[in-house]
Amino acid sequence: AQSVTQLGSHVSVSEGALVLLRCNYSSSVPPYLFWYVQYPNQGLQLLLKYTSAATLVKGINGFEAEFKKSETSFHLTKPSAHMSDAAEYFCAVSDTDKLIFGTGTRLQVFP
Amino acid sequence: NAGVTQTPKFQVLKTGQSMTLQCAQDMNHEYMSWYRQDPGMGLRLIHYSVGAGITDQGEVPNGYNVSRSTTEDFPLRLLSAAPSQTSVYFCASRSWTGAFGELFFGEGSRLTVL
């Protein structure tokens, strides 16, 4: 079965600093990978997804993620954090009909 | 365009009571699913449906029933609520474009079982 592991349940950065949220996957076949964001008291919304077309995937709000097969990783980055990026971020992998989520990383951004 | 609509947004139940969480989508999506979100555990799939009349179990189906009589609606039933079912529940849908399609989420239903 497919699975993802998110390293770090909480990440804190200063406004303007690099954001790096880590995700490693376990998959026996080439995976479809996703990052979703959840703002307080809302549902999740898609940030970006990897479907094997390109290893560097650009998403909304300046986020991007790089698929690295050798490291089984799909880390999420943003060059410069903004206060509005404070949210919880979920990595997910598609397993046939199901989308399996990681445990989430809460991003705090300090002024 | 309403998207995915969940009702109620908040509910308090006593142990042993039953209730139904409603989910409706107006995007003509074939695929619908229910997740529960608990602190430190992310989102876990309860049940899902790939079309009207078809349902299947996810990771944590025990204590929950679903049915899919129409494309638009996918209610989640708790037959005898337990404190362990205290959680935030999310309904999500997508078109049947394959496993890489985007899931659209409702705003959640917060359930407390006393």
Interface residues (C-beta under 8 A of the other chain):
Chain A: Q6 S9 Y32 Y36 N41 Q42 G43 L44 Q45 L46 K49 T51 F90 S94 D95 T96 D97 K98 L99 I100 F101 G102 T103 G104
Chain B: V4 Y31 S33 Y35 G40 M41 G42 L43 R44 L45 Y48 V50 D56 G58 E59 F90 A92 A99 F100 E102 L103 F105 G106 E107 G108
